[in-house]
């Protein structure tokens, strides 16, 4: 499990999407900006997996990506299975690249990554980290109650680390991803499942609050039990406590 050389990274970004026509272009645009942050766009390949969409998500994604990626249309109806398809497409794209020099980043279609998102990940990768789990912040909008509940139930440790795991902000080195078996077909908690296997296998990882994405504050998500439901549960818990 040797660390990859720091001189060059190939970067894949996987974005599962289900009926996200309102946000997919902004999401892809933010990833492209992150690719430009330190002139990394030439090494970047974005894969949007449009899963069971009945709107314009796929066509809008295709237009937004241009020649920097591809769109896969599928009906697996599972975030884990969609992410797995996307990761496979990235690995195929970079099939001639040493997996130890491939960085597999993941976000969600209702999310915008920060401009330095890829750069932050690769700084950890250059230090030998094979996985990074970052944090989310809520986008403007939504209810004040949602933002209040999030602030009070999303702790960050004093040393800048945290215990959160989000499919919207998780990345792995290619060899580590392959070693642990990749994404499972789980419709929920596929992110926690992957992170547990990565740590169990002994790959060095970082849970860094310096890796930030901005995600939707909506309370009705596309997947039952996903982040929107978690946020609603936090609101309900605060209501009960008061």
Helices and strands as residue ranges (DSSP letters): E 10-17, H 24-36, G 41-43, E 44-51, H 57-65, G 66-68, E 69-74, H 79-93, G 99-101, E 102-108, E 111-113, H 117-126, E 131-138, H 144-152, G 167-169, E 170-173, H 174-179, H 190-200, E 205-215, H 227-241
